Amino acid sequence: MNKFTIFQLVQLVLFALMAVFICMRGIDGHDTVQTLSIKLQTLAIWGGFYLGLLAVEWIPYGLYRLIKR
């Protein structure tokens, strides 16, 4: 496996751990009770951030591989 793949796997594990943390916590840093709707909104924001990060990483990587051919 190359360095890019290893980095992607580490990033996926960190994303999953943070998602589990968001789902498991009952009260956030502002002492607000985390209801199901708040947890889902937080997970949607976290997932959107992760997808944006993947796009920023994969689009240049894909272009590089396309040009390299």
Distance bins in CASP14 RR format, pairs under 12 A and 6 or more apart:
PFRMAT RR
TARGET T0000
AUTHOR 0000-0000-0000
RMODE 2
METHOD distances of the structure
MODEL  1
1 7 0 0 0 0 0 1 0 0 0 0 0
1 8 0 0 0 0 1 0 0 0 0 0 0
1 9 0 0 0 0 1 0 0 0 0 0 0
1 10 0 0 0 0 0 1 0 0 0 0 0
2 8 0 0 0 0 1 0 0 0 0 0 0
2 9 0 0 0 0 0 1 0 0 0 0 0
2 61 0 0 0 0 0 1 0 0 0 0 0
2 65 0 0 0 0 0 1 0 0 0 0 0
3 9 0 0 0 0 0 1 0 0 0 0 0
3 10 0 0 0 0 0 1 0 0 0 0 0
3 61 0 0 0 0 0 1 0 0 0 0 0
4 10 0 0 0 0 0 1 0 0 0 0 0
4 11 0 0 0 0 0 1 0 0 0 0 0
4 57 0 0 0 0 1 0 0 0 0 0 0
4 58 0 0 0 0 1 0 0 0 0 0 0
4 60 0 0 0 0 0 1 0 0 0 0 0
4 61 1 0 0 1 0 0 0 0 0 0 0
4 62 0 0 0 0 0 1 0 0 0 0 0
4 64 0 0 0 0 0 1 0 0 0 0 0
4 65 0 0 0 0 0 1 0 0 0 0 0
5 11 0 0 0 0 0 1 0 0 0 0 0
5 12 0 0 0 0 0 1 0 0 0 0 0
5 57 0 0 0 0 0 1 0 0 0 0 0
5 58 0 0 0 0 0 1 0 0 0 0 0
5 61 0 0 0 0 0 1 0 0 0 0 0
6 12 0 0 0 0 0 1 0 0 0 0 0
6 13 0 0 0 0 0 1 0 0 0 0 0
7 13 0 0 0 0 0 1 0 0 0 0 0
7 14 0 0 0 0 0 1 0 0 0 0 0
7 53 0 0 0 0 0 1 0 0 0 0 0
7 54 0 0 0 0 0 1 0 0 0 0 0
7 57 0 0 0 0 1 0 0 0 0 0 0
7 58 0 0 0 0 0 1 0 0 0 0 0
7 61 0 0 0 0 0 1 0 0 0 0 0
8 14 0 0 0 0 0 1 0 0 0 0 0
8 15 0 0 0 0 0 1 0 0 0 0 0
8 50 0 0 0 0 0 1 0 0 0 0 0
8 53 0 0 0 0 0 1 0 0 0 0 0
8 54 0 0 0 0 1 0 0 0 0 0 0
8 57 1 0 0 1 0 0 0 0 0 0 0
8 58 0 0 0 0 1 0 0 0 0 0 0
8 61 0 0 0 0 1 0 0 0 0 0 0
9 15 0 0 0 0 0 1 0 0 0 0 0
9 16 0 0 0 0 0 1 0 0 0 0 0
10 16 0 0 0 0 0 1 0 0 0 0 0
10 17 0 0 0 0 0 1 0 0 0 0 0
11 17 0 0 0 0 0 1 0 0 0 0 0
11 18 0 0 0 0 0 1 0 0 0 0 0
11 49 0 0 0 0 0 1 0 0 0 0 0
11 50 0 0 0 0 1 0 0 0 0 0 0
11 52 0 0 0 0 0 1 0 0 0 0 0
11 53 1 0 0 1 0 0 0 0 0 0 0
11 54 0 0 0 0 1 0 0 0 0 0 0
11 56 0 0 0 0 0 1 0 0 0 0 0
11 57 0 0 0 0 1 0 0 0 0 0 0
11 58 0 0 0 0 0 1 0 0 0 0 0
12 18 0 0 0 0 0 1 0 0 0 0 0
12 19 0 0 0 0 0 1 0 0 0 0 0
12 47 0 0 0 0 0 1 0 0 0 0 0
12 50 0 0 0 0 1 0 0 0 0 0 0
12 53 0 0 0 0 0 1 0 0 0 0 0
12 54 0 0 0 0 1 0 0 0 0 0 0
12 57 0 0 0 0 0 1 0 0 0 0 0
13 19 0 0 0 0 0 1 0 0 0 0 0
13 20 0 0 0 0 0 1 0 0 0 0 0
14 20 0 0 0 0 0 1 0 0 0 0 0
14 21 0 0 0 0 0 1 0 0 0 0 0
14 46 0 0 0 0 0 1 0 0 0 0 0
14 49 0 0 0 0 0 1 0 0 0 0 0
14 50 0 0 0 0 1 0 0 0 0 0 0
14 53 0 0 0 0 0 1 0 0 0 0 0
15 21 0 0 0 0 0 1 0 0 0 0 0
15 22 0 0 0 0 0 1 0 0 0 0 0
15 43 0 0 0 0 0 1 0 0 0 0 0
15 46 1 0 0 1 0 0 0 0 0 0 0
15 47 1 0 0 1 0 0 0 0 0 0 0
15 48 0 0 0 0 0 1 0 0 0 0 0
15 49 0 0 0 0 1 0 0 0 0 0 0
15 50 1 0 1 0 0 0 0 0 0 0 0
15 51 0 0 0 0 0 1 0 0 0 0 0
15 52 0 0 0 0 0 1 0 0 0 0 0
15 53 0 0 0 0 1 0 0 0 0 0 0
15 54 0 0 0 0 1 0 0 0 0 0 0
16 22 0 0 0 0 0 1 0 0 0 0 0
16 23 0 0 0 0 0 1 0 0 0 0 0
16 43 0 0 0 0 0 1 0 0 0 0 0
16 46 0 0 0 0 0 1 0 0 0 0 0
16 47 0 0 0 0 0 1 0 0 0 0 0
16 50 0 0 0 0 1 0 0 0 0 0 0
17 23 0 0 0 0 0 1 0 0 0 0 0
17 24 0 0 0 0 0 1 0 0 0 0 0
17 46 0 0 0 0 0 1 0 0 0 0 0
18 24 0 0 0 0 0 1 0 0 0 0 0
18 25 0 0 0 0 0 1 0 0 0 0 0
18 42 0 0 0 0 0 1 0 0 0 0 0
18 43 0 0 0 0 1 0 0 0 0 0 0
18 45 0 0 0 0 0 1 0 0 0 0 0
18 46 1 0 0 1 0 0 0 0 0 0 0
18 47 0 0 0 0 1 0 0 0 0 0 0
18 49 0 0 0 0 1 0 0 0 0 0 0
18 50 0 0 0 0 1 0 0 0 0 0 0
19 25 0 0 0 0 0 1 0 0 0 0 0
19 39 0 0 0 0 0 1 0 0 0 0 0
19 40 0 0 0 0 0 1 0 0 0 0 0
19 42 0 0 0 0 1 0 0 0 0 0 0
19 43 1 0 0 1 0 0 0 0 0 0 0
19 44 0 0 0 0 0 1 0 0 0 0 0
19 45 0 0 0 0 0 1 0 0 0 0 0
19 46 1 0 0 1 0 0 0 0 0 0 0
19 47 1 0 0 1 0 0 0 0 0 0 0
19 48 0 0 0 0 0 1 0 0 0 0 0
19 49 0 0 0 0 0 1 0 0 0 0 0
19 50 0 0 0 0 1 0 0 0 0 0 0
20 39 0 0 0 0 0 1 0 0 0 0 0
20 43 0 0 0 0 0 1 0 0 0 0 0
20 46 0 0 0 0 0 1 0 0 0 0 0
21 28 0 0 0 0 0 1 0 0 0 0 0
21 34 0 0 0 0 0 1 0 0 0 0 0
21 39 0 0 0 0 0 1 0 0 0 0 0
21 42 0 0 0 0 0 1 0 0 0 0 0
21 43 0 0 0 0 0 1 0 0 0 0 0
21 46 0 0 0 0 1 0 0 0 0 0 0
22 28 0 0 0 0 1 0 0 0 0 0 0
22 34 0 0 0 0 1 0 0 0 0 0 0
22 36 0 0 0 0 0 1 0 0 0 0 0
22 38 0 0 0 0 1 0 0 0 0 0 0
22 39 1 0 0 1 0 0 0 0 0 0 0
22 40 0 0 0 0 1 0 0 0 0 0 0
22 41 0 0 0 0 0 1 0 0 0 0 0
22 42 1 0 1 0 0 0 0 0 0 0 0
22 43 1 0 1 0 0 0 0 0 0 0 0
22 44 0 0 0 0 0 1 0 0 0 0 0
22 45 0 0 0 0 1 0 0 0 0 0 0
22 46 1 0 0 1 0 0 0 0 0 0 0
22 47 0 0 0 0 0 1 0 0 0 0 0
22 49 0 0 0 0 0 1 0 0 0 0 0
23 34 0 0 0 0 1 0 0 0 0 0 0
23 36 0 0 0 0 1 0 0 0 0 0 0
23 38 0 0 0 0 0 1 0 0 0 0 0
23 39 1 0 0 1 0 0 0 0 0 0 0
23 40 0 0 0 0 1 0 0 0 0 0 0
23 42 0 0 0 0 1 0 0 0 0 0 0
23 43 1 0 0 1 0 0 0 0 0 0 0
23 46 0 0 0 0 0 1 0 0 0 0 0
24 34 0 0 0 0 1 0 0 0 0 0 0
24 39 0 0 0 0 1 0 0 0 0 0 0
24 43 0 0 0 0 0 1 0 0 0 0 0
25 31 0 0 0 0 0 1 0 0 0 0 0
25 32 0 0 0 0 0 1 0 0 0 0 0
25 33 0 0 0 0 0 1 0 0 0 0 0
25 34 1 0 1 0 0 0 0 0 0 0 0
25 35 0 0 0 0 0 1 0 0 0 0 0
25 38 0 0 0 0 0 1 0 0 0 0 0
25 39 0 0 0 0 1 0 0 0 0 0 0
25 42 0 0 0 0 1 0 0 0 0 0 0
25 43 0 0 0 0 0 1 0 0 0 0 0
26 32 0 0 0 0 1 0 0 0 0 0 0
26 33 1 0 0 1 0 0 0 0 0 0 0
26 34 1 0 1 0 0 0 0 0 0 0 0
26 35 0 0 0 0 1 0 0 0 0 0 0
26 36 0 0 0 0 0 1 0 0 0 0 0
26 38 0 0 0 0 1 0 0 0 0 0 0
26 39 0 0 0 0 1 0 0 0 0 0 0
26 42 0 0 0 0 0 1 0 0 0 0 0
27 33 1 0 1 0 0 0 0 0 0 0 0
27 34 1 0 0 1 0 0 0 0 0 0 0
27 35 0 0 0 0 0 1 0 0 0 0 0
27 38 0 0 0 0 0 1 0 0 0 0 0
27 39 0 0 0 0 0 1 0 0 0 0 0
28 34 1 0 1 0 0 0 0 0 0 0 0
28 35 0 0 0 0 0 1 0 0 0 0 0
28 38 0 0 0 0 1 0 0 0 0 0 0
28 39 0 0 0 0 1 0 0 0 0 0 0
28 41 0 0 0 0 0 1 0 0 0 0 0
28 42 0 0 0 0 1 0 0 0 0 0 0
30 38 0 0 0 0 0 1 0 0 0 0 0
32 38 1 0 0 1 0 0 0 0 0 0 0
32 39 0 0 0 0 0 1 0 0 0 0 0
32 42 0 0 0 0 0 1 0 0 0 0 0
33 39 0 0 0 0 0 1 0 0 0 0 0
34 40 0 0 0 0 0 1 0 0 0 0 0
34 41 0 0 0 0 0 1 0 0 0 0 0
34 42 1 0 0 1 0 0 0 0 0 0 0
34 43 0 0 0 0 0 1 0 0 0 0 0
35 41 0 0 0 0 1 0 0 0 0 0 0
35 42 0 0 0 0 0 1 0 0 0 0 0
36 42 0 0 0 0 0 1 0 0 0 0 0
36 43 0 0 0 0 0 1 0 0 0 0 0
37 43 0 0 0 0 0 1 0 0 0 0 0
37 44 0 0 0 0 0 1 0 0 0 0 0
38 44 0 0 0 0 0 1 0 0 0 0 0
38 45 0 0 0 0 0 1 0 0 0 0 0
39 45 0 0 0 0 0 1 0 0 0 0 0
39 46 0 0 0 0 0 1 0 0 0 0 0
40 46 0 0 0 0 0 1 0 0 0 0 0
40 47 0 0 0 0 0 1 0 0 0 0 0
41 47 0 0 0 0 0 1 0 0 0 0 0
41 48 0 0 0 0 0 1 0 0 0 0 0
42 48 0 0 0 0 0 1 0 0 0 0 0
42 49 0 0 0 0 0 1 0 0 0 0 0
43 49 0 0 0 0 0 1 0 0 0 0 0
43 50 0 0 0 0 0 1 0 0 0 0 0
44 50 0 0 0 0 0 1 0 0 0 0 0
44 51 0 0 0 0 0 1 0 0 0 0 0
45 51 0 0 0 0 0 1 0 0 0 0 0
45 52 0 0 0 0 0 1 0 0 0 0 0
46 52 0 0 0 0 0 1 0 0 0 0 0
46 53 0 0 0 0 0 1 0 0 0 0 0
47 53 0 0 0 0 1 0 0 0 0 0 0
47 54 0 0 0 0 1 0 0 0 0 0 0
47 55 0 0 0 0 0 1 0 0 0 0 0
48 54 0 0 0 0 1 0 0 0 0 0 0
48 55 0 0 0 0 1 0 0 0 0 0 0
48 56 0 0 0 0 0 1 0 0 0 0 0
49 55 0 0 0 0 0 1 0 0 0 0 0
49 56 0 0 0 0 0 1 0 0 0 0 0
50 56 0 0 0 0 0 1 0 0 0 0 0
50 57 0 0 0 0 0 1 0 0 0 0 0
51 57 0 0 0 0 0 1 0 0 0 0 0
51 58 0 0 0 0 0 1 0 0 0 0 0
51 59 0 0 0 0 0 1 0 0 0 0 0
52 58 0 0 0 0 1 0 0 0 0 0 0
52 59 0 0 0 0 1 0 0 0 0 0 0
53 59 0 0 0 0 0 1 0 0 0 0 0
54 60 0 0 0 0 0 1 0 0 0 0 0
54 61 0 0 0 0 0 1 0 0 0 0 0
55 61 0 0 0 0 0 1 0 0 0 0 0
55 62 0 0 0 0 0 1 0 0 0 0 0
57 63 0 0 0 0 0 1 0 0 0 0 0
57 64 0 0 0 0 0 1 0 0 0 0 0
58 64 0 0 0 0 0 1 0 0 0 0 0
58 65 0 0 0 0 0 1 0 0 0 0 0
59 65 0 0 0 0 0 1 0 0 0 0 0
59 66 0 0 0 0 0 1 0 0 0 0 0
60 66 0 0 0 0 0 1 0 0 0 0 0
60 67 0 0 0 0 0 1 0 0 0 0 0
61 67 0 0 0 0 0 1 0 0 0 0 0
61 68 0 0 0 0 0 1 0 0 0 0 0
62 68 0 0 0 0 1 0 0 0 0 0 0
62 69 0 0 0 0 0 1 0 0 0 0 0
63 69 0 0 0 0 0 1 0 0 0 0 0
END
